[in-house]
Amino acid sequence: MSAPRGPHLFKDIDTPGLTGIDVYRKLGGYAELGALLQRAPEEAIEVVKASGLRGRGGAGFPTGLKWSFVPKSTAKPKYLVCNADESEPGTCKDRELMEKDPHRLIEGMILAAHAFGANTGYIYLRGEFAYIQTILDRAIAEARAAGLLGQRCAGSGFRFELHTHLGAGAYICGEETALLSSLEGYRGQPRLKPPFPAVEGLYRCPTVVNNVETLMNVPEILRRGAPWFRQWGTDKSPGTKIFSVSGPVARPGNYEVPLGLPLSTLLNEHCGGMRDGFRVKAVIPGGSSVPLLPASMLDTPLDFESMTAAGTLLGSGGVIVIDDRVCIVDALRNLIRFYEHESCGKCTPCREGTFWMSEVFARLEAGEGRAQDVDLLADVADNILGKSFCALGDAAAMPVQGALKHFRAEFDHHVRERRCIVNRRRTELEQVPA
Amino acid sequence: MSVPAPMAPAPPLVALEPPLAWPAHLKSAVDEALSHYPVKRSAILPVLWIAQREWGWLSPAALKLAARTVELPEPEVFGIATFYTMFNLKPVGKYHLQVCMTLSCSLMGGERIYRHLAGKLGVGHRETTPDGRFTLSRVECLAACAGAPCLQVNDDYHERVDEAAVDRLLEQLP
């Protein structure tokens, strides 16, 4: 057997047959579920709070605290929704987790739902994950047949039903309120917060929305306790995290490492450095929505605080490595086109701002940039950031600001010389017919 | 001069126009979808998916059927169907080739794959080959970044593809 791929979530991930309940059980899965469900729900919230587990979808909000916001005395039903939309460019960890270890997600959802009293759960999958829906539905049926889901979960008095729900292609549905709109059967557009979902979420009932990786951490944390989880990571960012590394590194892939590991160690030791002939120029460390880091800052530790201090965000853990043959203006143009395409159109700063940034980028790339265009980009980004209805606008503005901060010279070069600063090997970008 | 033979009637433009009721083999799937939610409208995406899987696309008649099933006005269902990129409001080929063009794939040659396919099949974005076999689309991030560049054929992911792999794949499709 090969060495484990990670200390915790990836320890057994490649075990053959793990999608089936028997193998999952053999590895200790569901063993203590009945006993854990007999405990007082508040205990689970306290343990998860003490573990310091923070949301793995991007925002890094403390999970136990989120659960504790759900009102205890309410006549309304409560819901647990798993955000399995995994739409942030650069991120592909939840897909691997669900594809290979679906029962850990189910067990995590039963335990999370028990902690704050939800009796119904939904797993909202992005539309492209239809094959994962099949895997999950089969696993849910197995768990139901084994008495782990349903009227009396694992012989306890706790009732929990779980369903999968397939989206149909919309980045915005990864934003939790847009996801809830979509799940309710509306267009997936965001809703105003407050009220936060914990108070008024799905069907205006108390709802917790948690990411796949977050929920999959829960079973072991409750089984083994907070100190066990805190053996990894830093004081404020405990535990492990899965990073999806893409770009021209020797071994792209998903890697589970302790939080706080220097980015350079992830890239050099785990991913085997760059491919021959490539040099790293910049890294987007947390999914396409976060500002990039220049190569000079690669020693920054991968934890929430250090990334924020470095002027970027840990985000979803989507690490996109950009090499020195890539023009930063070209890379940003690609991303801004994405945000323009995915803006839901609800609010003006995001809808118009992403459109105009996209126009300016196209102009710069075509060698038709005007003297004032670089400042114009900065101005438009500034007029989106913090002024859009939801975080999608911020997600489009922050990478532009980061690129201007670290690579302004490449933008100016585009205007002055009417071409890229690098000899690109990807000149075909603008030749793709519209 | 001979009288020209009468022209054969043109084949219907839409061969797969669905009936206005769910076929018997889909009724349980539709009922099952409706049973998952406390309100009917929540089942709109599952119901649209059932229709699209059955008929390959969402024709006006299929949208009508979906609207009736979840008890929503037809224009609202049209508005929902057009909001999401994966619903086909025009027929697509037997194989829908979806090439990811977002940054991670772009860095690893996504555009090259797209241009190769466009050249090979003689079609552009969201166009279908005359034999109805392939539809080509540029799509945004598929969550396969570590396996870039990625091509999705219908529901199946194909990762780390190059031109040769794409050629082989197309030949092997039944």
HADDOCK unambig.tbl for C-alpha pairs under 7 A between the chains (distance, minus, plus):
assign (segid A and resid 86 and name CA) (segid B and resid 143 and name CA) 6.61 0.50 0.50
assign (segid A and resid 87 and name CA) (segid B and resid 141 and name CA) 6.97 0.50 0.50
assign (segid A and resid 87 and name CA) (segid B and resid 143 and name CA) 6.50 0.50 0.50
assign (segid A and resid 89 and name CA) (segid B and resid 141 and name CA) 5.55 0.50 0.50
assign (segid A and resid 89 and name CA) (segid B and resid 143 and name CA) 6.81 0.50 0.50
assign (segid A and resid 90 and name CA) (segid B and resid 104 and name CA) 6.27 0.50 0.50
assign (segid A and resid 90 and name CA) (segid B and resid 145 and name CA) 5.32 0.50 0.50
assign (segid A and resid 91 and name CA) (segid B and resid 143 and name CA) 5.81 0.50 0.50
assign (segid A and resid 91 and name CA) (segid B and resid 145 and name CA) 6.44 0.50 0.50
assign (segid A and resid 92 and name CA) (segid B and resid 143 and name CA) 4.57 0.50 0.50
assign (segid A and resid 92 and name CA) (segid B and resid 144 and name CA) 5.52 0.50 0.50
assign (segid A and resid 92 and name CA) (segid B and resid 145 and name CA) 6.17 0.50 0.50
assign (segid A and resid 128 and name CA) (segid B and resid 142 and name CA) 6.98 0.50 0.50
assign (segid A and resid 128 and name CA) (segid B and resid 155 and name CA) 6.60 0.50 0.50
assign (segid A and resid 130 and name CA) (segid B and resid 155 and name CA) 6.60 0.50 0.50
assign (segid A and resid 131 and name CA) (segid B and resid 155 and name CA) 6.80 0.50 0.50
assign (segid A and resid 163 and name CA) (segid B and resid 36 and name CA) 6.78 0.50 0.50
assign (segid A and resid 166 and name CA) (segid B and resid 46 and name CA) 6.80 0.50 0.50
assign (segid A and resid 167 and name CA) (segid B and resid 45 and name CA) 6.85 0.50 0.50
assign (segid A and resid 168 and name CA) (segid B and resid 84 and name CA) 5.41 0.50 0.50
assign (segid A and resid 168 and name CA) (segid B and resid 85 and name CA) 6.58 0.50 0.50
assign (segid A and resid 168 and name CA) (segid B and resid 86 and name CA) 5.17 0.50 0.50
assign (segid A and resid 168 and name CA) (segid B and resid 87 and name CA) 6.81 0.50 0.50
assign (segid A and resid 169 and name CA) (segid B and resid 84 and name CA) 5.11 0.50 0.50
assign (segid A and resid 169 and name CA) (segid B and resid 85 and name CA) 4.95 0.50 0.50
assign (segid A and resid 169 and name CA) (segid B and resid 86 and name CA) 5.21 0.50 0.50
assign (segid A and resid 170 and name CA) (segid B and resid 84 and name CA) 5.70 0.50 0.50
assign (segid A and resid 170 and name CA) (segid B and resid 85 and name CA) 6.65 0.50 0.50
assign (segid A and resid 183 and name CA) (segid B and resid 42 and name CA) 5.87 0.50 0.50
assign (segid A and resid 184 and name CA) (segid B and resid 41 and name CA) 6.69 0.50 0.50
assign (segid A and resid 184 and name CA) (segid B and resid 42 and name CA) 4.45 0.50 0.50
assign (segid A and resid 185 and name CA) (segid B and resid 41 and name CA) 5.08 0.50 0.50
assign (segid A and resid 185 and name CA) (segid B and resid 42 and name CA) 4.12 0.50 0.50
assign (segid A and resid 185 and name CA) (segid B and resid 43 and name CA) 6.61 0.50 0.50
assign (segid A and resid 185 and name CA) (segid B and resid 44 and name CA) 5.72 0.50 0.50
assign (segid A and resid 185 and name CA) (segid B and resid 45 and name CA) 6.96 0.50 0.50
assign (segid A and resid 186 and name CA) (segid B and resid 80 and name CA) 6.68 0.50 0.50
assign (segid A and resid 187 and name CA) (segid B and resid 80 and name CA) 5.24 0.50 0.50
assign (segid A and resid 187 and name CA) (segid B and resid 83 and name CA) 6.35 0.50 0.50
assign (segid A and resid 244 and name CA) (segid B and resid 146 and name CA) 6.29 0.50 0.50
assign (segid A and resid 245 and name CA) (segid B and resid 146 and name CA) 5.75 0.50 0.50
assign (segid A and resid 246 and name CA) (segid B and resid 104 and name CA) 5.98 0.50 0.50
assign (segid A and resid 246 and name CA) (segid B and resid 145 and name CA) 5.57 0.50 0.50
assign (segid A and resid 246 and name CA) (segid B and resid 146 and name CA) 4.55 0.50 0.50
assign (segid A and resid 247 and name CA) (segid B and resid 104 and name CA) 5.82 0.50 0.50
assign (segid A and resid 247 and name CA) (segid B and resid 107 and name CA) 6.17 0.50 0.50
assign (segid A and resid 247 and name CA) (segid B and resid 108 and name CA) 6.50 0.50 0.50
assign (segid A and resid 248 and name CA) (segid B and resid 108 and name CA) 7.00 0.50 0.50
assign (segid A and resid 252 and name CA) (segid B and resid 146 and name CA) 5.16 0.50 0.50
assign (segid A and resid 253 and name CA) (segid B and resid 146 and name CA) 4.68 0.50 0.50
assign (segid A and resid 320 and name CA) (segid B and resid 104 and name CA) 6.46 0.50 0.50
assign (segid A and resid 331 and name CA) (segid B and resid 103 and name CA) 6.65 0.50 0.50
assign (segid A and resid 334 and name CA) (segid B and resid 102 and name CA) 6.48 0.50 0.50
assign (segid A and resid 334 and name CA) (segid B and resid 103 and name CA) 6.09 0.50 0.50
assign (segid A and resid 335 and name CA) (segid B and resid 102 and name CA) 6.79 0.50 0.50
assign (segid A and resid 335 and name CA) (segid B and resid 103 and name CA) 6.36 0.50 0.50
assign (segid A and resid 338 and name CA) (segid B and resid 102 and name CA) 6.89 0.50 0.50
assign (segid A and resid 338 and name CA) (segid B and resid 140 and name CA) 6.75 0.50 0.50
assign (segid A and resid 428 and name CA) (segid B and resid 111 and name CA) 6.81 0.50 0.50
assign (segid A and resid 429 and name CA) (segid B and resid 111 and name CA) 6.35 0.50 0.50
assign (segid A and resid 432 and name CA) (segid B and resid 115 and name CA) 6.90 0.50 0.50
